[in-house]
Amino acid sequence: MEPETAVRTLTVNGEARTVAFPVHHTLLEVLREELGLTGTKHGCELGECGTCTVLMDGRAVLSCLVLAAEVEGREIRTVEGLQRGNELHPLQRSFADLGAAQCGYCTPGILMAASALLAANPSPTRAEVRAALAGNLCRCTGYQKILEAVEGGAALARGEDWQPAPESLHGSPLPVPEER
Amino acid sequence: MLRLPAFRLRQPTSLAEACRILSGEGPAARVVAGGTDLWPNLKRRNQKASTVISLARVPELAGVRAGGEVRLGAMETLADLERAPALVTRYPALARAIGSISSPVLRNLGTLGGNVCLDTRCTYYDQNEEWRRSIHYCMKAEGRICWVAPSSPRCWAVQSADSAPMLVALDARVRLASSAGEREIPVAALYRDDGIDYLAKRPDEIVAEVALPAESDAAHLRTAFFKLRRRGSIDFGVLSVAVALRTEGGRVTDARVVLGSIASFPSPAGEVARALIGAPLTTESIRAAAQRSRAAATPMDNTDFDPRWRGQVTPVYVERTLRAAAGLDAADGA
């Protein structure tokens, strides 16, 4: 079948962009291929891994399961639109300061899902953070630092002074051997 | 990369227009609500669509109307429904069942109508094109044989919609719209015991609304829902249990126990319900009734976990769900 072409004006990171694309392409494909916004990652493409998470009208959604032709009039935000001017988003600061990424492939999706959580709930409990990130898979970190970084980002966003705990950065001190 | 196949997209702005397009296009057209089931199925080429009709701009399918009964628009997202005050206060087990579907980022897209129509699932079907081609496909899509039961004339794919067993237990009804008119049927009558032809609705009908009767709310029924799965964060169930009990003077006067993710349709465990009726809700009566669920559950080797184990643990989880409904234990799991 000859692909139908859609022409739509999409609002991405506050900018209105008129783009033409095949009507069966997902938001993920149009963000990466037509708009050059490759911060949003391609993962399972079936809604199972969460690495393509973006915000649509402030809600975290899977861009691999949204048709780009359907998002006209919706406010799309990707990881490229998370910082304000030259200021990193508090979550970007806490993730960088703590080193809450290893390969980094899941990080954009996790930042977006976590930013939607903090916008709705500035002081989430550990359980609430875990629940909000239930659809975001990370195969490297074991999640510990990600959870700490979301809590750190929440603290920074509340204007609190937050530093990564030394044991989170360097591990716990070795036990001192007993004297013989 | 898994791209969608090319299709024509139609974006009607009223239910009548959507119905008219669907009846004009015929069965080669597919209707999409949230897309969380249809898009993966199209990407893996499990399903085909020459035309896709999006319901996103159909205003009649949105909204929750709470009066005596509660009516839920088919396009309401799962995320909105799991938090909707009318569900949380009056149908808490349904809110819980909906909240157990997949992950939060998916529930922000997925809809109630889409969940009710969820395609049946199977180890030999929910795979990509290359994988399925290597086994010459299966009878649910393009092949001739059921790999789960090779001598079987039918498909045994599993109905895993988490809302379905709870809606059946609550005696909910579903409103179907088509260009020929509308009809309302019990949710229980929407499902067929067949992995391929799993919905009793006609191809030209659109699920428009789900109605929850006033007599099924928390003031009238004790309810609970449980879902067994490998990862609590995201997975499809391998068993779900929906329970709704009516009691009078400490004795059960009516009971519905419906098992999900274990057969091609939400299966009522009638033996369990019959054993409960007339009995008090005690540890002993619940255990005795739950034992009878073993016969209602004959899991096949078509999803996660060993099928024998899934059968063995069915009475255990039926018992736990009944205890939660009876208030003997706090509800947990899901």
Interface residues (C-beta under 8 A of the other chain):
Chain A: M1 E2 P3 E4 A6 P22 V23 H24 H25 T26 E29 H42 E45 L46 G47 E48 G50 T53 M56 R59 A60 V61 L62 C64 L65 V66 L67 A69 E70 A113 A131 A132 A134 G135 N136
Chain B: M1 L2 R3 L4 P5 A6 F7 R8 L9 Q11 V32 G34 G35 T36 W39 P40 K43 R44 S50 V52 S54 A56 A79 S102 S103 P104 V105 L106 N108 L109 S233 I234
